[in-house]
Amino acid sequence: MFWPMFQLVLAFLGVAVLGVLAVLVGVEVRRFAKAVGDGSERISRAADDLERAAAPLATRGGAVRRGDGAPGGRQ
């Protein structure tokens, strides 16, 4: 009678350990998802800033290429 009870206790402990590990994995997945979301938002803001900063340069570059009134260019 000892061995079947011992095996039952071991099985219960194994399931309990797996349950605790599953909870820990779930918590880490939530933290990771939040970090990915924050990183994505930061990348989006940086892309918007870069686009705003590049717009005047692109128009100036086009004016220089066409030669219509850019400083130092042909007029």
Predicted model as a PDB file, atoms N, CA, C, CB and O in Angstrom, pLDDT in the B-factor column:
MODEL        1                                                                  
ATOM      1  N   MET A   1       0.818  -1.201   0.000  1.00 89.00           N  
ATOM      2  CA  MET A   1       0.000   0.000   0.000  1.00 89.00           C  
ATOM      3  C   MET A   1       0.862   1.265   0.000  1.00 89.00           C  
ATOM      4  CB  MET A   1      -0.931  -0.002   1.206  1.00 89.00           C  
ATOM      5  O   MET A   1       0.406   2.336  -0.402  1.00 89.00           O  
ATOM      6  N   PHE A   2       2.084   1.132   0.446  1.00 91.00           N  
ATOM      7  CA  PHE A   2       2.963   2.285   0.506  1.00 91.00           C  
ATOM      8  C   PHE A   2       3.313   2.799  -0.891  1.00 91.00           C  
ATOM      9  CB  PHE A   2       4.231   1.934   1.266  1.00 91.00           C  
ATOM     10  O   PHE A   2       3.256   4.005  -1.131  1.00 91.00           O  
ATOM     11  N   TRP A   3       3.675   1.902  -1.821  1.00 91.00           N  
ATOM     12  CA  TRP A   3       4.135   2.317  -3.147  1.00 91.00           C  
ATOM     13  C   TRP A   3       3.033   2.993  -3.982  1.00 91.00           C  
ATOM     14  CB  TRP A   3       4.671   1.113  -3.896  1.00 91.00           C  
ATOM     15  O   TRP A   3       3.305   3.999  -4.636  1.00 91.00           O  
ATOM     16  N   PRO A   4       1.822   2.478  -3.976  1.00 93.00           N  
ATOM     17  CA  PRO A   4       0.784   3.210  -4.740  1.00 93.00           C  
ATOM     18  C   PRO A   4       0.525   4.622  -4.184  1.00 93.00           C  
ATOM     19  CB  PRO A   4      -0.531   2.411  -4.732  1.00 93.00           C  
ATOM     20  O   PRO A   4       0.298   5.556  -4.952  1.00 93.00           O  
ATOM     21  N   MET A   5       0.557   4.775  -2.866  1.00 96.00           N  
ATOM     22  CA  MET A   5       0.351   6.098  -2.261  1.00 96.00           C  
ATOM     23  C   MET A   5       1.533   7.018  -2.590  1.00 96.00           C  
ATOM     24  CB  MET A   5       0.175   5.974  -0.718  1.00 96.00           C  
ATOM     25  O   MET A   5       1.357   8.205  -2.865  1.00 96.00           O  
ATOM     26  N   PHE A   6       2.723   6.449  -2.557  1.00 95.00           N  
ATOM     27  CA  PHE A   6       3.921   7.221  -2.890  1.00 95.00           C  
ATOM     28  C   PHE A   6       3.861   7.707  -4.337  1.00 95.00           C  
ATOM     29  CB  PHE A   6       5.191   6.374  -2.663  1.00 95.00           C  
ATOM     30  O   PHE A   6       4.205   8.853  -4.623  1.00 95.00           O  
ATOM     31  N   GLN A   7       3.429   6.844  -5.239  1.00 97.00           N  
ATOM     32  CA  GLN A   7       3.310   7.230  -6.648  1.00 97.00           C  
ATOM     33  C   GLN A   7       2.228   8.289  -6.843  1.00 97.00           C  
ATOM     34  CB  GLN A   7       3.003   6.001  -7.513  1.00 97.00           C  
ATOM     35  O   GLN A   7       2.374   9.193  -7.666  1.00 97.00           O  
ATOM     36  N   LEU A   8       1.163   8.172  -6.097  1.00 96.00           N  
ATOM     37  CA  LEU A   8       0.092   9.162  -6.171  1.00 96.00           C  
ATOM     38  C   LEU A   8       0.591  10.538  -5.700  1.00 96.00           C  
ATOM     39  CB  LEU A   8      -1.117   8.707  -5.321  1.00 96.00           C  
ATOM     40  O   LEU A   8       0.300  11.557  -6.326  1.00 96.00           O  
ATOM     41  N   VAL A   9       1.335  10.555  -4.604  1.00 96.00           N  
ATOM     42  CA  VAL A   9       1.891  11.806  -4.089  1.00 96.00           C  
ATOM     43  C   VAL A   9       2.863  12.402  -5.103  1.00 96.00           C  
ATOM     44  CB  VAL A   9       2.599  11.575  -2.733  1.00 96.00           C  
ATOM     45  O   VAL A   9       2.835  13.608  -5.347  1.00 96.00           O  
ATOM     46  N   LEU A  10       3.712  11.582  -5.691  1.00 97.00           N  
ATOM     47  CA  LEU A  10       4.653  12.067  -6.689  1.00 97.00           C  
ATOM     48  C   LEU A  10       3.922  12.640  -7.912  1.00 97.00           C  
ATOM     49  CB  LEU A  10       5.596  10.938  -7.116  1.00 97.00           C  
ATOM     50  O   LEU A  10       4.317  13.673  -8.453  1.00 97.00           O  
ATOM     51  N   ALA A  11       2.864  11.963  -8.333  1.00 97.00           N  
ATOM     52  CA  ALA A  11       2.091  12.455  -9.475  1.00 97.00           C  
ATOM     53  C   ALA A  11       1.451  13.802  -9.144  1.00 97.00           C  
ATOM     54  CB  ALA A  11       1.008  11.433  -9.879  1.00 97.00           C  
ATOM     55  O   ALA A  11       1.456  14.710  -9.974  1.00 97.00           O  
ATOM     56  N   PHE A  12       0.903  13.933  -7.940  1.00 97.00           N  
ATOM     57  CA  PHE A  12       0.300  15.191  -7.526  1.00 97.00           C  
ATOM     58  C   PHE A  12       1.348  16.305  -7.482  1.00 97.00           C  
ATOM     59  CB  PHE A  12      -0.372  15.035  -6.155  1.00 97.00           C  
ATOM     60  O   PHE A  12       1.094  17.412  -7.956  1.00 97.00           O  
ATOM     61  N   LEU A  13       2.511  16.023  -6.922  1.00 97.00           N  
ATOM     62  CA  LEU A  13       3.564  17.021  -6.859  1.00 97.00           C  
ATOM     63  C   LEU A  13       4.044  17.422  -8.262  1.00 97.00           C  
ATOM     64  CB  LEU A  13       4.734  16.492  -6.032  1.00 97.00           C  
ATOM     65  O   LEU A  13       4.347  18.589  -8.510  1.00 97.00           O  
ATOM     66  N   GLY A  14       4.109  16.458  -9.162  1.00 97.00           N  
ATOM     67  CA  GLY A  14       4.508  16.764 -10.537  1.00 97.00           C  
ATOM     68  C   GLY A  14       3.519  17.695 -11.209  1.00 97.00           C  
ATOM     69  O   GLY A  14       3.913  18.643 -11.888  1.00 97.00           O  
ATOM     70  N   VAL A  15       2.234  17.429 -11.024  1.00 98.00           N  
ATOM     71  CA  VAL A  15       1.199  18.289 -11.605  1.00 98.00           C  
ATOM     72  C   VAL A  15       1.249  19.678 -10.961  1.00 98.00           C  
ATOM     73  CB  VAL A  15      -0.209  17.656 -11.420  1.00 98.00           C  
ATOM     74  O   VAL A  15       1.065  20.686 -11.643  1.00 98.00           O  
ATOM     75  N   ALA A  16       1.497  19.729  -9.652  1.00 98.00           N  
ATOM     76  CA  ALA A  16       1.586  21.019  -8.963  1.00 98.00           C  
ATOM     77  C   ALA A  16       2.769  21.829  -9.492  1.00 98.00           C  
ATOM     78  CB  ALA A  16       1.720  20.811  -7.438  1.00 98.00           C  
ATOM     79  O   ALA A  16       2.643  23.034  -9.713  1.00 98.00           O  
ATOM     80  N   VAL A  17       3.907  21.186  -9.697  1.00 98.00           N  
ATOM     81  CA  VAL A  17       5.076  21.886 -10.223  1.00 98.00           C  
ATOM     82  C   VAL A  17       4.789  22.392 -11.630  1.00 98.00           C  
ATOM     83  CB  VAL A  17       6.312  20.964 -10.224  1.00 98.00           C  
ATOM     84  O   VAL A  17       5.141  23.524 -11.961  1.00 98.00           O  
ATOM     85  N   LEU A  18       4.159  21.574 -12.457  1.00 98.00           N  
ATOM     86  CA  LEU A  18       3.815  22.017 -13.804  1.00 98.00           C  
ATOM     87  C   LEU A  18       2.842  23.197 -13.770  1.00 98.00           C  
ATOM     88  CB  LEU A  18       3.210  20.860 -14.602  1.00 98.00           C  
ATOM     89  O   LEU A  18       2.945  24.108 -14.592  1.00 98.00           O  
ATOM     90  N   GLY A  19       1.910  23.186 -12.836  1.00 98.00           N  
ATOM     91  CA  GLY A  19       0.973  24.302 -12.702  1.00 98.00           C  
ATOM     92  C   GLY A  19       1.678  25.590 -12.315  1.00 98.00           C  
ATOM     93  O   GLY A  19       1.394  26.651 -12.870  1.00 98.00           O  
ATOM     94  N   VAL A  20       2.602  25.496 -11.358  1.00 98.00           N  
ATOM     95  CA  VAL A  20       3.353  26.686 -10.943  1.00 98.00           C  
ATOM     96  C   VAL A  20       4.178  27.214 -12.115  1.00 98.00           C  
ATOM     97  CB  VAL A  20       4.273  26.365  -9.733  1.00 98.00           C  
ATOM     98  O   VAL A  20       4.221  28.422 -12.350  1.00 98.00           O  
ATOM     99  N   LEU A  21       4.829  26.318 -12.846  1.00 98.00           N  
ATOM    100  CA  LEU A  21       5.621  26.749 -14.000  1.00 98.00           C  
ATOM    101  C   LEU A  21       4.740  27.380 -15.073  1.00 98.00           C  
ATOM    102  CB  LEU A  21       6.391  25.565 -14.588  1.00 98.00           C  
ATOM    103  O   LEU A  21       5.156  28.343 -15.717  1.00 98.00           O  
ATOM    104  N   ALA A  22       3.543  26.861 -15.277  1.00 98.00           N  
ATOM    105  CA  ALA A  22       2.635  27.442 -16.265  1.00 98.00           C  
ATOM    106  C   ALA A  22       2.236  28.863 -15.869  1.00 98.00           C  
ATOM    107  CB  ALA A  22       1.382  26.563 -16.424  1.00 98.00           C  
ATOM    108  O   ALA A  22       2.146  29.746 -16.722  1.00 98.00           O  
ATOM    109  N   VAL A  23       1.998  29.082 -14.582  1.00 98.00           N  
ATOM    110  CA  VAL A  23       1.656  30.430 -14.114  1.00 98.00           C  
ATOM    111  C   VAL A  23       2.834  31.373 -14.331  1.00 98.00           C  
ATOM    112  CB  VAL A  23       1.253  30.409 -12.617  1.00 98.00           C  
ATOM    113  O   VAL A  23       2.642  32.505 -14.775  1.00 98.00           O  
ATOM    114  N   LEU A  24       4.050  30.924 -14.024  1.00 98.00           N  
ATOM    115  CA  LEU A  24       5.236  31.762 -14.224  1.00 98.00           C  
ATOM    116  C   LEU A  24       5.438  32.090 -15.703  1.00 98.00           C  
ATOM    117  CB  LEU A  24       6.483  31.062 -13.666  1.00 98.00           C  
ATOM    118  O   LEU A  24       5.804  33.215 -16.043  1.00 98.00           O  
ATOM    119  N   VAL A  25       5.207  31.132 -16.566  1.00 98.00           N  
ATOM    120  CA  VAL A  25       5.326  31.386 -18.003  1.00 98.00           C  
ATOM    121  C   VAL A  25       4.280  32.403 -18.442  1.00 98.00           C  
ATOM    122  CB  VAL A  25       5.172  30.073 -18.808  1.00 98.00           C  
ATOM    123  O   VAL A  25       4.580  33.291 -19.240  1.00 98.00           O  
ATOM    124  N   GLY A  26       3.073  32.289 -17.938  1.00 98.00           N  
ATOM    125  CA  GLY A  26       2.028  33.249 -18.284  1.00 98.00           C  
ATOM    126  C   GLY A  26       2.385  34.662 -17.861  1.00 98.00           C  
ATOM    127  O   GLY A  26       2.145  35.612 -18.606  1.00 98.00           O  
ATOM    128  N   VAL A  27       2.957  34.810 -16.674  1.00 98.00           N  
ATOM    129  CA  VAL A  27       3.365  36.131 -16.198  1.00 98.00           C  
ATOM    130  C   VAL A  27       4.463  36.693 -17.090  1.00 98.00           C  
ATOM    131  CB  VAL A  27       3.845  36.061 -14.734  1.00 98.00           C  
ATOM    132  O   VAL A  27       4.420  37.869 -17.452  1.00 98.00           O  
ATOM    133  N   GLU A  28       5.443  35.876 -17.447  1.00 98.00           N  
ATOM    134  CA  GLU A  28       6.530  36.346 -18.306  1.00 98.00           C  
ATOM    135  C   GLU A  28       6.025  36.692 -19.706  1.00 98.00           C  
ATOM    136  CB  GLU A  28       7.630  35.286 -18.394  1.00 98.00           C  
ATOM    137  O   GLU A  28       6.520  37.637 -20.322  1.00 98.00           O  
ATOM    138  N   VAL A  29       5.060  35.952 -20.209  1.00 98.00           N  
ATOM    139  CA  VAL A  29       4.493  36.259 -21.532  1.00 98.00           C  
ATOM    140  C   VAL A  29       3.805  37.618 -21.502  1.00 98.00           C  
ATOM    141  CB  VAL A  29       3.491  35.159 -21.973  1.00 98.00           C  
ATOM    142  O   VAL A  29       3.920  38.389 -22.454  1.00 98.00           O  
ATOM    143  N   ARG A  30       3.097  37.916 -20.428  1.00 98.00           N  
ATOM    144  CA  ARG A  30       2.452  39.229 -20.315  1.00 98.00           C  
ATOM    145  C   ARG A  30       3.484  40.338 -20.283  1.00 98.00           C  
ATOM    146  CB  ARG A  30       1.575  39.296 -19.061  1.00 98.00           C  
ATOM    147  O   ARG A  30       3.320  41.361 -20.947  1.00 98.00           O  
ATOM    148  N   ARG A  31       4.565  40.141 -19.504  1.00 98.00           N  
ATOM    149  CA  ARG A  31       5.625  41.151 -19.443  1.00 98.00           C  
ATOM    150  C   ARG A  31       6.276  41.342 -20.805  1.00 98.00           C  
ATOM    151  CB  ARG A  31       6.683  40.758 -18.407  1.00 98.00           C  
ATOM    152  O   ARG A  31       6.550  42.470 -21.214  1.00 98.00           O  
ATOM    153  N   PHE A  32       6.522  40.247 -21.501  1.00 98.00           N  
ATOM    154  CA  PHE A  32       7.146  40.320 -22.823  1.00 98.00           C  
ATOM    155  C   PHE A  32       6.231  41.031 -23.814  1.00 98.00           C  
ATOM    156  CB  PHE A  32       7.490  38.911 -23.335  1.00 98.00           C  
ATOM    157  O   PHE A  32       6.694  41.849 -24.608  1.00 98.00           O  
ATOM    158  N   ALA A  33       4.937  40.724 -23.773  1.00 98.00           N  
ATOM    159  CA  ALA A  33       3.984  41.367 -24.678  1.00 98.00           C  
ATOM    160  C   ALA A  33       3.931  42.872 -24.416  1.00 98.00           C  
ATOM    161  CB  ALA A  33       2.580  40.745 -24.518  1.00 98.00           C  
ATOM    162  O   ALA A  33       3.846  43.661 -25.357  1.00 98.00           O  
ATOM    163  N   LYS A  34       3.979  43.269 -23.151  1.00 98.00           N  
ATOM    164  CA  LYS A  34       3.982  44.699 -22.827  1.00 98.00           C  
ATOM    165  C   LYS A  34       5.253  45.355 -23.344  1.00 98.00           C  
ATOM    166  CB  LYS A  34       3.850  44.915 -21.306  1.00 98.00           C  
ATOM    167  O   LYS A  34       5.202  46.460 -23.885  1.00 98.00           O  
ATOM    168  N   ALA A  35       6.386  44.696 -23.184  1.00 98.00           N  
ATOM    169  CA  ALA A  35       7.653  45.258 -23.668  1.00 98.00           C  
ATOM    170  C   ALA A  35       7.640  45.382 -25.192  1.00 98.00           C  
ATOM    171  CB  ALA A  35       8.844  44.381 -23.215  1.00 98.00           C  
ATOM    172  O   ALA A  35       8.135  46.370 -25.734  1.00 98.00           O  
ATOM    173  N   VAL A  36       7.082  44.393 -25.884  1.00 98.00           N  
ATOM    174  CA  VAL A  36       7.005  44.460 -27.348  1.00 98.00           C  
ATOM    175  C   VAL A  36       6.085  45.598 -27.774  1.00 98.00           C  
ATOM    176  CB  VAL A  36       6.505  43.118 -27.934  1.00 98.00           C  
ATOM    177  O   VAL A  36       6.391  46.316 -28.725  1.00 98.00           O  
ATOM    178  N   GLY A  37       4.980  45.767 -27.092  1.00 97.00           N  
ATOM    179  CA  GLY A  37       4.068  46.870 -27.403  1.00 97.00           C  
ATOM    180  C   GLY A  37       4.715  48.222 -27.180  1.00 97.00           C  
ATOM    181  O   GLY A  37       4.562  49.129 -27.999  1.00 97.00           O  
ATOM    182  N   ASP A  38       5.442  48.366 -26.073  1.00 98.00           N  
ATOM    183  CA  ASP A  38       6.131  49.633 -25.806  1.00 98.00           C  
ATOM    184  C   ASP A  38       7.206  49.901 -26.861  1.00 98.00           C  
ATOM    185  CB  ASP A  38       6.763  49.618 -24.397  1.00 98.00           C  
ATOM    186  O   ASP A  38       7.349  51.026 -27.339  1.00 98.00           O  
ATOM    187  N   GLY A  39       7.946  48.875 -27.212  1.00 97.00           N  
ATOM    188  CA  GLY A  39       8.979  49.036 -28.235  1.00 97.00           C  
ATOM    189  C   GLY A  39       8.387  49.398 -29.582  1.00 97.00           C  
ATOM    190  O   GLY A  39       8.937  50.228 -30.305  1.00 97.00           O  
ATOM    191  N   SER A  40       7.276  48.782 -29.918  1.00 97.00           N  
ATOM    192  CA  SER A  40       6.612  49.092 -31.185  1.00 97.00           C  
ATOM    193  C   SER A  40       6.140  50.539 -31.215  1.00 97.00           C  
ATOM    194  CB  SER A  40       5.426  48.149 -31.413  1.00 97.00           C  
ATOM    195  O   SER A  40       6.257  51.214 -32.237  1.00 97.00           O  
ATOM    196  N   GLU A  41       5.614  51.006 -30.111  1.00 97.00           N  
ATOM    197  CA  GLU A  41       5.160  52.392 -30.054  1.00 97.00           C  
ATOM    198  C   GLU A  41       6.338  53.359 -30.169  1.00 97.00           C  
ATOM    199  CB  GLU A  41       4.390  52.648 -28.752  1.00 97.00           C  
ATOM    200  O   GLU A  41       6.233  54.385 -30.841  1.00 97.00           O  
ATOM    201  N   ARG A  42       7.457  53.039 -29.519  1.00 97.00           N  
ATOM    202  CA  ARG A  42       8.639  53.894 -29.617  1.00 97.00           C  
ATOM    203  C   ARG A  42       9.176  53.926 -31.045  1.00 97.00           C  
ATOM    204  CB  ARG A  42       9.729  53.411 -28.655  1.00 97.00           C  
ATOM    205  O   ARG A  42       9.585  54.981 -31.531  1.00 97.00           O  
ATOM    206  N   ILE A  43       9.179  52.783 -31.713  1.00 98.00           N  
ATOM    207  CA  ILE A  43       9.638  52.735 -33.103  1.00 98.00           C  
ATOM    208  C   ILE A  43       8.715  53.558 -33.995  1.00 98.00           C  
ATOM    209  CB  ILE A  43       9.708  51.277 -33.605  1.00 98.00           C  
ATOM    210  O   ILE A  43       9.181  54.259 -34.892  1.00 98.00           O  
ATOM    211  N   SER A  44       7.424  53.476 -33.755  1.00 97.00           N  
ATOM    212  CA  SER A  44       6.461  54.245 -34.541  1.00 97.00           C  
ATOM    213  C   SER A  44       6.678  55.745 -34.352  1.00 97.00           C  
ATOM    214  CB  SER A  44       5.024  53.865 -34.151  1.00 97.00           C  
ATOM    215  O   SER A  44       6.644  56.511 -35.315  1.00 97.00           O  
ATOM    216  N   ARG A  45       6.905  56.163 -33.088  1.00 97.00           N  
ATOM    217  CA  ARG A  45       7.160  57.585 -32.838  1.00 97.00           C  
ATOM    218  C   ARG A  45       8.461  58.030 -33.511  1.00 97.00           C  
ATOM    219  CB  ARG A  45       7.225  57.863 -31.321  1.00 97.00           C  
ATOM    220  O   ARG A  45       8.532  59.121 -34.076  1.00 97.00           O  
ATOM    221  N   ALA A  46       9.481  57.184 -33.446  1.00 97.00           N  
ATOM    222  CA  ALA A  46      10.759  57.539 -34.074  1.00 97.00           C  
ATOM    223  C   ALA A  46      10.603  57.639 -35.586  1.00 97.00           C  
ATOM    224  CB  ALA A  46      11.846  56.505 -33.720  1.00 97.00           C  
ATOM    225  O   ALA A  46      11.202  58.518 -36.207  1.00 97.00           O  
ATOM    226  N   ALA A  47       9.814  56.760 -36.187  1.00 96.00           N  
ATOM    227  CA  ALA A  47       9.588  56.819 -37.628  1.00 96.00           C  
ATOM    228  C   ALA A  47       8.841  58.096 -38.001  1.00 96.00           C  
ATOM    229  CB  ALA A  47       8.804  55.584 -38.102  1.00 96.00           C  
ATOM    230  O   ALA A  47       9.152  58.723 -39.014  1.00 96.00           O  
ATOM    231  N   ASP A  48       7.870  58.479 -37.196  1.00 95.00           N  
ATOM    232  CA  ASP A  48       7.156  59.734 -37.459  1.00 95.00           C  
ATOM    233  C   ASP A  48       8.096  60.933 -37.346  1.00 95.00           C  
ATOM    234  CB  ASP A  48       5.975  59.895 -36.483  1.00 95.00           C  
ATOM    235  O   ASP A  48       8.049  61.843 -38.174  1.00 95.00           O  
ATOM    236  N   ASP A  49       8.950  60.934 -36.320  1.00 94.00           N  
ATOM    237  CA  ASP A  49       9.913  62.029 -36.169  1.00 94.00           C  
ATOM    238  C   ASP A  49      10.864  62.090 -37.358  1.00 94.00           C  
ATOM    239  CB  ASP A  49      10.710  61.866 -34.868  1.00 94.00           C  
ATOM    240  O   ASP A  49      11.172  63.170 -37.862  1.00 94.00           O  
ATOM    241  N   LEU A  50      11.322  60.936 -37.796  1.00 94.00           N  
ATOM    242  CA  LEU A  50      12.230  60.891 -38.942  1.00 94.00           C  
ATOM    243  C   LEU A  50      11.546  61.391 -40.208  1.00 94.00           C  
ATOM    244  CB  LEU A  50      12.748  59.468 -39.155  1.00 94.00           C  
ATOM    245  O   LEU A  50      12.149  62.107 -41.006  1.00 94.00           O  
ATOM    246  N   GLU A  51      10.292  61.012 -40.384  1.00 93.00           N  
ATOM    247  CA  GLU A  51       9.553  61.471 -41.567  1.00 93.00           C  
ATOM    248  C   GLU A  51       9.377  62.981 -41.543  1.00 93.00           C  
ATOM    249  CB  GLU A  51       8.181  60.784 -41.649  1.00 93.00           C  
ATOM    250  O   GLU A  51       9.532  63.644 -42.569  1.00 93.00           O  
ATOM    251  N   ARG A  52       9.050  63.535 -40.360  1.00 92.00           N  
ATOM    252  CA  ARG A  52       8.890  64.989 -40.248  1.00 92.00           C  
ATOM    253  C   ARG A  52      10.221  65.698 -40.490  1.00 92.00           C  
ATOM    254  CB  ARG A  52       8.331  65.367 -38.860  1.00 92.00           C  
ATOM    255  O   ARG A  52      10.253  66.757 -41.117  1.00 92.00           O  
ATOM    256  N   ALA A  53      11.306  65.130 -40.002  1.00 91.00           N  
ATOM    257  CA  ALA A  53      12.614  65.762 -40.175  1.00 91.00           C  
ATOM    258  C   ALA A  53      13.099  65.656 -41.617  1.00 91.00           C  
ATOM    259  CB  ALA A  53      13.638  65.128 -39.233  1.00 91.00           C  
ATOM    260  O   ALA A  53      13.830  66.532 -42.079  1.00 91.00           O  
ATOM    261  N   ALA A  54      12.716  64.625 -42.328  1.00 89.00           N  
ATOM    262  CA  ALA A  54      13.199  64.415 -43.686  1.00 89.00           C  
ATOM    263  C   ALA A  54      12.404  65.207 -44.721  1.00 89.00           C  
ATOM    264  CB  ALA A  54      13.148  62.947 -44.024  1.00 89.00           C  
ATOM    265  O   ALA A  54      12.909  65.453 -45.816  1.00 89.00           O  
ATOM    266  N   ALA A  55      11.207  65.604 -44.412  1.00 86.00           N  
ATOM    267  CA  ALA A  55      10.371  66.303 -45.392  1.00 86.00           C  
ATOM    268  C   ALA A  55      11.012  67.596 -45.898  1.00 86.00           C  
ATOM    269  CB  ALA A  55       9.016  66.614 -44.784  1.00 86.00           C  
ATOM    270  O   ALA A  55      11.065  67.798 -47.112  1.00 86.00           O  
ATOM    271  N   PRO A  56      11.503  68.483 -45.024  1.00 85.00           N  
ATOM    272  CA  PRO A  56      12.137  69.705 -45.548  1.00 85.00           C  
ATOM    273  C   PRO A  56      13.406  69.401 -46.348  1.00 85.00           C  
ATOM    274  CB  PRO A  56      12.474  70.656 -44.397  1.00 85.00           C  
ATOM    275  O   PRO A  56      13.694  70.066 -47.343  1.00 85.00           O  
ATOM    276  N   LEU A  57      14.148  68.410 -45.914  1.00 83.00           N  
ATOM    277  CA  LEU A  57      15.360  68.050 -46.643  1.00 83.00           C  
ATOM    278  C   LEU A  57      15.033  67.523 -48.023  1.00 83.00           C  
ATOM    279  CB  LEU A  57      16.160  67.016 -45.869  1.00 83.00           C  
ATOM    280  O   LEU A  57      15.747  67.808 -48.985  1.00 83.00           O  
ATOM    281  N   ALA A  58      13.970  66.765 -48.130  1.00 80.00           N  
ATOM    282  CA  ALA A  58      13.579  66.213 -49.426  1.00 80.00           C  
ATOM    283  C   ALA A  58      13.135  67.323 -50.374  1.00 80.00           C  
ATOM    284  CB  ALA A  58      12.454  65.179 -49.255  1.00 80.00           C  
ATOM    285  O   ALA A  58      13.462  67.291 -51.561  1.00 80.00           O  
ATOM    286  N   THR A  59      12.394  68.304 -49.860  1.00 81.00           N  
ATOM    287  CA  THR A  59      11.966  69.401 -50.737  1.00 81.00           C  
ATOM    288  C   THR A  59      13.164  70.246 -51.152  1.00 81.00           C  
ATOM    289  CB  THR A  59      10.909  70.282 -50.035  1.00 81.00           C  
ATOM    290  O   THR A  59      13.242  70.688 -52.298  1.00 81.00           O  
ATOM    291  N   ARG A  60      14.104  70.476 -50.225  1.00 81.00           N  
ATOM    292  CA  ARG A  60      15.306  71.225 -50.575  1.00 81.00           C  
ATOM    293  C   ARG A  60      16.149  70.455 -51.585  1.00 81.00           C  
ATOM    294  CB  ARG A  60      16.132  71.532 -49.322  1.00 81.00           C  
ATOM    295  O   ARG A  60      16.709  71.045 -52.509  1.00 81.00           O  
ATOM    296  N   GLY A  61      16.238  69.158 -51.412  1.00 74.00           N  
ATOM    297  CA  GLY A  61      16.995  68.343 -52.358  1.00 74.00           C  
ATOM    298  C   GLY A  61      16.389  68.391 -53.739  1.00 74.00           C  
ATOM    299  O   GLY A  61      17.116  68.428 -54.732  1.00 74.00           O  
ATOM    300  N   GLY A  62      15.084  68.390 -53.823  1.00 69.00           N  
ATOM    301  CA  GLY A  62      14.415  68.496 -55.117  1.00 69.00           C  
ATOM    302  C   GLY A  62      14.659  69.848 -55.759  1.00 69.00           C  
ATOM    303  O   GLY A  62      14.828  69.937 -56.975  1.00 69.00           O  
ATOM    304  N   ALA A  63      14.681  70.913 -54.947  1.00 67.00           N  
ATOM    305  CA  ALA A  63      14.925  72.252 -55.482  1.00 67.00           C  
ATOM    306  C   ALA A  63      16.347  72.367 -55.997  1.00 67.00           C  
ATOM    307  CB  ALA A  63      14.661  73.322 -54.413  1.00 67.00           C  
ATOM    308  O   ALA A  63      16.574  73.004 -57.025  1.00 67.00           O  
ATOM    309  N   VAL A  64      17.301  71.771 -55.316  1.00 66.00           N  
ATOM    310  CA  VAL A  64      18.690  71.819 -55.764  1.00 66.00           C  
ATOM    311  C   VAL A  64      18.838  71.065 -57.075  1.00 66.00           C  
ATOM    312  CB  VAL A  64      19.632  71.231 -54.695  1.00 66.00           C  
ATOM    313  O   VAL A  64      19.532  71.525 -57.982  1.00 66.00           O  
ATOM    314  N   ARG A  65      18.203  69.931 -57.180  1.00 67.00           N  
ATOM    315  CA  ARG A  65      18.307  69.125 -58.400  1.00 67.00           C  
ATOM    316  C   ARG A  65      17.704  69.866 -59.591  1.00 67.00           C  
ATOM    317  CB  ARG A  65      17.606  67.766 -58.211  1.00 67.00           C  
ATOM    318  O   ARG A  65      18.252  69.814 -60.692  1.00 67.00           O  
ATOM    319  N   ARG A  66      16.574  70.558 -59.380  1.00 66.00           N  
ATOM    320  CA  ARG A  66      15.931  71.297 -60.467  1.00 66.00           C  
ATOM    321  C   ARG A  66      16.628  72.612 -60.749  1.00 66.00           C  
ATOM    322  CB  ARG A  66      14.478  71.553 -60.139  1.00 66.00           C  
ATOM    323  O   ARG A  66      16.506  73.156 -61.847  1.00 66.00           O  
ATOM    324  N   GLY A  67      17.369  73.139 -59.756  1.00 67.00           N  
ATOM    325  CA  GLY A  67      18.076  74.390 -59.927  1.00 67.00           C  
ATOM    326  C   GLY A  67      17.187  75.593 -59.790  1.00 67.00           C  
ATOM    327  O   GLY A  67      17.464  76.615 -60.419  1.00 67.00           O  
ATOM    328  N   ASP A  68      16.136  75.532 -59.006  1.00 61.00           N  
ATOM    329  CA  ASP A  68      15.216  76.659 -58.889  1.00 61.00           C  
ATOM    330  C   ASP A  68      15.304  77.331 -57.508  1.00 61.00           C  
ATOM    331  CB  ASP A  68      13.786  76.189 -59.153  1.00 61.00           C  
ATOM    332  O   ASP A  68      14.486  77.081 -56.622  1.00 61.00           O  
ATOM    333  N   GLY A  69      16.299  78.170 -57.360  1.00 56.00           N  
ATOM    334  CA  GLY A  69      16.357  79.033 -56.189  1.00 56.00           C  
ATOM    335  C   GLY A  69      16.948  78.444 -54.946  1.00 56.00           C  
ATOM    336  O   GLY A  69      16.779  79.025 -53.874  1.00 56.00           O  
ATOM    337  N   ALA A  70      17.610  77.362 -55.013  1.00 51.00           N  
ATOM    338  CA  ALA A  70      18.227  76.812 -53.807  1.00 51.00           C  
ATOM    339  C   ALA A  70      19.519  77.544 -53.524  1.00 51.00           C  
ATOM    340  CB  ALA A  70      18.483  75.297 -53.952  1.00 51.00           C  
ATOM    341  O   ALA A  70      20.217  77.930 -54.462  1.00 51.00           O  
ATOM    342  N   PRO A  71      19.864  77.749 -52.259  1.00 59.00           N  
ATOM    343  CA  PRO A  71      21.103  78.459 -51.943  1.00 59.00           C  
ATOM    344  C   PRO A  71      22.310  77.700 -52.503  1.00 59.00           C  
ATOM    345  CB  PRO A  71      21.246  78.645 -50.415  1.00 59.00           C  
ATOM    346  O   PRO A  71      22.442  76.493 -52.299  1.00 59.00           O  
ATOM    347  N   GLY A  72      23.170  78.404 -53.195  1.00 56.00           N  
ATOM    348  CA  GLY A  72      24.363  77.795 -53.747  1.00 56.00           C  
ATOM    349  C   GLY A  72      24.138  77.092 -55.065  1.00 56.00           C  
ATOM    350  O   GLY A  72      25.095  76.608 -55.670  1.00 56.00           O  
ATOM    351  N   GLY A  73      22.917  77.021 -55.526  1.00 50.00           N  
ATOM    352  CA  GLY A  73      22.607  76.338 -56.780  1.00 50.00           C  
ATOM    353  C   GLY A  73      22.499  77.331 -57.920  1.00 50.00           C  
ATOM    354  O   GLY A  73      22.581  78.541 -57.709  1.00 50.00           O  
ATOM    355  N   ARG A  74      22.318  76.827 -59.111  1.00 52.00           N  
ATOM    356  CA  ARG A  74      22.158  77.711 -60.286  1.00 52.00           C  
ATOM    357  C   ARG A  74      20.746  78.266 -60.304  1.00 52.00           C  
ATOM    358  CB  ARG A  74      22.460  76.947 -61.619  1.00 52.00           C  
ATOM    359  O   ARG A  74      19.790  77.576 -59.952  1.00 52.00           O  
ATOM    360  N   GLN A  75      20.623  79.523 -60.719  1.00 50.00           N  
ATOM    361  CA  GLN A  75      19.296  80.134 -60.788  1.00 50.00           C  
ATOM    362  C   GLN A  75      18.972  80.562 -62.183  1.00 50.00           C  
ATOM    363  CB  GLN A  75      19.197  81.316 -59.857  1.00 50.00           C  
ATOM    364  O   GLN A  75      17.892  81.098 -62.430  1.00 50.00           O  
TER     365      GLN A  75                                                      
ENDMDL                                                                          
END                                                                             
